[in-house]
Amino acid sequence: MRKLLLGCCCCCCWLLPWALCATSRGEKAGGGNGDSLPESIPLGTLPRFLVEPEDSYIVKNNPIKLRCKAMPAMQIFFKCNGDWVHQNEHVLEEHVDEYTGLSVREVLINVSRQQVEDFHGPEDYWCLCVAWSQQGTTKSRKATVRIAYLRKNFEQDPQAKEVPLEGKIILHCRPPEGVPSAKVEWLKNEEPIDPQRDPNVYTTAEHNLIIEQAHLSDSGNYTCVASNVVAKRRSTAATLTVFVNGAWSTWTEWSPCSIHCGRGWQKRTRTCTNPAPLNGGTFCEGTSVQKIVCSSLCPVDGGWEPWNRWSICSSECEHQRVRACVAPEPRYGGKFCEGASQESENCTEGLCIQSQTPLQEVQPQSNRRRGIETNSDVALYSGLGAAVIAVAMLVVGITLYRRSQSEYGVDVIDSSALTGGFQSFSFKAARQGNSLLLNPAMQPDLTVSRTYSGPICFQDPVNKELMTQSPLFDSLPGIKVKVQSSLMVSLGVADGVEYHGRVSSRTYPRNNRGVDKIHARSNASSSQHLPTAVTRAENRTSGIFGCLGGCLEGPTKGVHLLVPLGAIPEGNSWEMYLAVNQGENSLQPEGAEIILSPEVTCGPPGLTLSNPIALTIPHCAMMCSEHWSIKLKRQTLTGKWEEVMLLEDETTSCYCLLDSHSCHILLDHLGTYALVGEAVTECAEKRLKLAVFGRLSYSSLEYNFRVYCMDDIPSTLQEVMSEERSQGGNLLDEPRTLHFKANSYGLQISMLDVPQFLWRIKQLSVFQEFAFSHIWCRNQQPLPCAFRVERFNSATTQLSCKICVRQLKGDEQVFHLNTSILENEREAVHFCAQAASDVATLAGPKTFKIPYSIRQKICSTFDVPSASGKDWRLLAQKLHIDRNLSYFAVRSSPAGTLLDIWEAQHQNDRDLDSLASALEEIGRIQCPASMKTEGDGDESDYNYGG
């Protein structure tokens, strides 16, 4: 038996550690007890590990200990990274289990930091334990050994926030990189936060702290703490402010009337205490006091009316007179008249003696005298009445005569398109009832006869050729028109226009005089009231205009001034200018208002205009009347801003037409104007323009990204691009539009998918967040956000990544950037150069898309009021300009004013399809009416036969 064991040991020496073989050889040489196994070891039992090595981390330079224990075990050793650990490095302990009598062996080794650092394998440094018994070997689990560390800087620190009461709070925290991964806990005012105690607070797997409903008690300083076996790191403290917006209490009862008799007032009050604003919350909007007029009836004392005439003498020689207490009657507890209501006296001056002759002689004389006086009064009043009737008849006769003299027919044939000269016109509008006004308080006289007479000036007398008939005027019977090409395609390309019909003529001279010296001085003096940012040449354009009108393009895209035909009086030429304030806004919004447009100045101020001009300014509101309340404001000469109108109001002083990107304003007074708005609901949106720029840093290894969030106003984007170009920045992608809602949620900007093997994101720049108020109330000032990446090798020139801009519970835009550091500069500069071009001044009839002759025919057709509403009001409806019609009703030519604002609205496109379609649709509406009235012999509203 001993020989068999010895042979086995010798044969297996190449498999077992040298120490095990040495032990076997020692048993052979020494003999004795070593040549037999203990009787307590049962045959057929493999070693079983009681303790296995565990994963460990080396902290700083301190070695770690790996331990394992097995039973029953003849030998036990460690194996690390596939190699046996030398026996000298083992610390071995052996004893016999007192319950089973089996041999228990325990071994321990040390692993140093140097050993782990010197190991370069495909996986982490590892060790396992191997134990032997008579039946074979058993291996333990692998235990990894790693060097522990924790970097100093957080990948994302929590940011300060301002949230409304009961709003949701998300505080982001990304701990520093470390081994093992750091555990994160949150501190509020240096006290640990236990989510188990407050169900309103919890943390996510990404270590973000979420508070579902913010309470006032949640305000404080929040700190993110990351720790592992090496160290503990603290983030910068983020101040959380839970604010409360003020709300009104209920109204008090109305107070008693301020006076007891007559007209006074009552008031009631409320306070902004339900709740009161806290921590910077907004104050209540509206007034705290309401007043109403009250009146209490005053006592009215009675007053006597004048005495009646004396009655005739009675047989008692007396006459009487009476009076009544009715001037006024006593009311509301007033006093009755004092004194007698009846008087009587002797009517014969004491000569009356009853039943005697003298009385009979005196009485007839008195009666004769009274009859004579009565006859005189009747004659006087009859004469006055006849005189009044005669004067009235004279006035009526004169009026009818003047009216008959002014009524003359119209039968005008315009041949100016053929001759190139001047043709006089005469036109009288029919007198009809005025049913146009929406506001009864304003009563413009639309029934007065109007007569226009004078030459019509055509700028280009060469346009005389007559070609095919336009389908545009098929809808207007009586208009005979020939143009070179079909106006359904475009009215603006015709070389010549001829029509026959009634026109309202204005006088426009062929040659304008010199610039008016008075207005030139006004122009020069007015500039000193403008801001410095406006008076700079690059922010201002100007042009000279006369009675023929024209269009002045602003220094930035989307701003232009349309001067209609005849707006400038005949014989004058004025230098007019447009300026856009690109500096700090002088307009300070009130309450919850925000600025929606740039401050645009048109001048010079103080000009006397014959017709309103059209100013177009861009805005950034997603227009919906249910969600926005928008106002037009004007800057006074003192520099203060005043409200001109609320866009939903009915007014005759100004008109605003708001479309998706621009506001077209008809003005009688030049000055500085801007749009402000207030969000009525959380669904209100404004457009943000997003632009991403990049440039190589001075270190040549770092590359900087700058993401701009700005109001979608062309002037703001132009200013940003100019600034970036001056600093060497390159536009990396087309600017995009983000719809930003008024839902109190902020804006998040993050950088994603950066190639980790080529580029490294600098710390603290992978994710940024901006509060709602910083975006919503930015007021035309661009908001930059910077990211920085670093390349590992200077030979790397390609960079691809994503930049995501999103609003919580709102819109999102993702920029997919794939750029070359060496090639993008030329492309970006070319794009910037195109942004500030196409500034032009156009003067004369060619500025307008509607030919002058056609415009005159449209005006003469639709300016005539119609009781059925088939006049300029129908034209406004078909052109979708059907709000605040009172403004057009007071104009001398409502249809002309409608065409002016239509020209301003369509200044950037050269398509007249909308106008042509509107006229054709009006023609279809008119045709059934013409057929209906033809049998009755009545003339249709649009039957203007030549």
TAPE-V300844 format. One record per backbone hydrogen bond with DSSP energy under -0.5 kcal/mol. NH is the residue of the N-H (numbers start at 1). CO is the residue of the C=O. Records with the same first field share a line. If there is no record, write none. Layout:
BEGIN
NH=CO, CO
END
This chain:
BEGIN
5=1
6=2
7=3
8=4
9=5
10=6
11=7
12=8
13=10
15=12
16=12
20=17
21=17
22=18
23=19
24=20
25=21
26=22
27=23
28=24
29=25
30=26
31=27
34=31
35=32
36=33
41=38
42=40
45=42
46=44
48=71
50=69
51=69
56=144
58=146
59=57
60=58
62=59
63=61
64=111
66=109
68=107
69=51
70=105
71=48
72=103
73=103
74=132
75=132
77=130
79=128
80=83
81=126
83=80
85=78
89=86
90=87
91=108
92=90
93=106
95=104
97=102
101=97
104=95
105=70
106=93
107=68
108=91
109=66
111=64
116=112
117=113
118=114
119=115, 116
125=145
127=143
128=79
130=77
131=138
132=75
133=136
135=45
136=133
138=131
140=129
143=127
144=142
145=125
146=56
148=58, 146
149=179
151=177
155=174
156=174
161=239
163=241
165=243
166=214
167=164
169=211
171=209
172=170
174=156
175=173
179=149
183=227
185=225
187=223
188=191
189=187, 221
191=188
193=186
194=192
195=193
197=194
198=194
199=197
201=198
202=210
204=208
207=204
209=171
210=202, 208
211=169
212=200, 210
214=167
218=215
219=216
220=240
222=220, 238
223=187
225=185, 223
226=233
227=183
228=231
233=226
235=224
238=222
239=237
240=220, 238
241=161, 239
242=240
243=163, 241
244=278
245=243
246=282
247=275
249=271
252=269
255=267
258=265
262=296
264=262, 294
266=292
268=290
270=288
273=271
274=247, 275
276=273
278=244
281=278
290=268
292=266
294=264
296=262
300=331
301=299
302=335
303=328
305=324
308=322
311=320
314=318
317=314
319=345
321=343
323=341
326=324
327=303, 328
329=326
331=300
334=331
343=321
345=319
347=317
351=348
356=353
359=356
360=356, 357
361=357
362=358
363=359
364=360
365=361
366=362
367=363
368=364
369=365
370=366
371=367
372=368
373=369
374=370
375=371
376=372
377=373
378=374
379=375
380=376
381=377
382=378
383=379
384=380
385=381
386=382
387=383
388=384
389=385
390=386
391=387
392=388
393=389
394=390
395=391
396=392
397=393
398=394
399=395
400=396
401=397
402=398
403=399
404=400
405=401
406=402
407=403
408=406
414=412, 499
415=413
418=415
419=415
420=416
425=454
427=452
429=450
432=430
435=433
440=438
442=439
443=441
446=444
452=427
458=456
459=457
461=459
463=460
464=462
468=483
470=481
473=470
474=471
475=472
476=473
477=475
479=476
480=478, 500
481=479
482=498
483=468
484=496
489=486
490=486
493=490
494=491
498=482
500=480
501=412
504=856
505=503
508=455, 506
516=573
520=516
521=517
522=518
523=519
524=520
525=521
526=522
527=523
528=525
529=526
530=527
534=531
535=531
536=532
539=536
540=537
541=578
543=576
545=574
549=546
550=563
551=842
552=561
553=551, 840
554=559
559=556
560=558, 616
561=552
562=614
563=550, 561
564=562
566=547
567=564
572=569
573=514
574=545
576=543, 574
577=603
578=541
579=601
580=539
581=599
582=580
588=586
589=587
593=590
594=677
596=675
597=675
600=598, 673
601=579
602=671
603=577
607=604
609=607
610=567
611=567
613=667
614=562
615=613, 665
616=560
617=663
619=661
620=596
622=685
623=621
627=624
628=624
629=678
631=676
632=645
633=674
634=642
635=672
636=640
639=636
642=634
644=632
645=632
647=630
649=646
651=649
655=666
657=664
658=656
659=657, 662
663=617
664=657
665=615, 663
666=655
667=613, 665
672=635
673=600
674=633
676=631
677=594
678=629
680=627
681=627
684=681
686=740
687=620
688=738
689=710
690=688, 736
691=708
693=706
694=730
695=704
697=702
700=697
703=789
704=695
705=787
706=693
707=785
708=691, 706
709=783
710=689, 708
712=687
713=711
716=713
717=713
718=714
719=715
720=716
721=717
722=718
723=719
724=720
725=721
726=722
727=723
728=725
729=724
730=694
732=692
733=692
736=690
738=688
740=686, 738
741=739
742=682, 684
743=741
747=770
748=806
749=768
750=804
751=766
752=802
755=800
758=755
759=755
760=790
762=788
765=762
768=749
770=747
775=771, 772
776=772
777=773
778=775
781=778
782=780
783=709
784=782
785=707
787=705
789=703
790=760
791=701
792=758
796=793
797=795
799=819
801=817
802=752
803=815
804=750
805=813
806=748
807=811
808=746
810=807
811=739
813=805
815=803
816=814
817=801, 815
819=799
821=797
824=820
827=823
828=824
829=825
830=826
831=827
832=828
833=829
834=830
835=831, 832
836=832, 833
837=834
840=838
842=551
844=549
847=844
848=845
851=849
855=851
856=852
857=853
858=854
859=855
860=856
861=857
862=858
863=859
869=866
871=869
872=862
874=869, 871
875=871
876=872
877=873
878=874
879=875
880=877
881=876
887=884
888=884
889=885
890=886
891=888
897=893
898=894
899=895
900=896
901=897
902=898
903=899
904=900
905=901
906=902
907=904
916=912
917=913
918=914
919=915
920=916
921=917
922=918
923=919
924=920
925=921
926=922
927=923
928=924
929=925
930=926
931=927
932=928
933=929
934=930
935=931
937=933, 934
938=933
943=940
944=477, 942
945=943
END
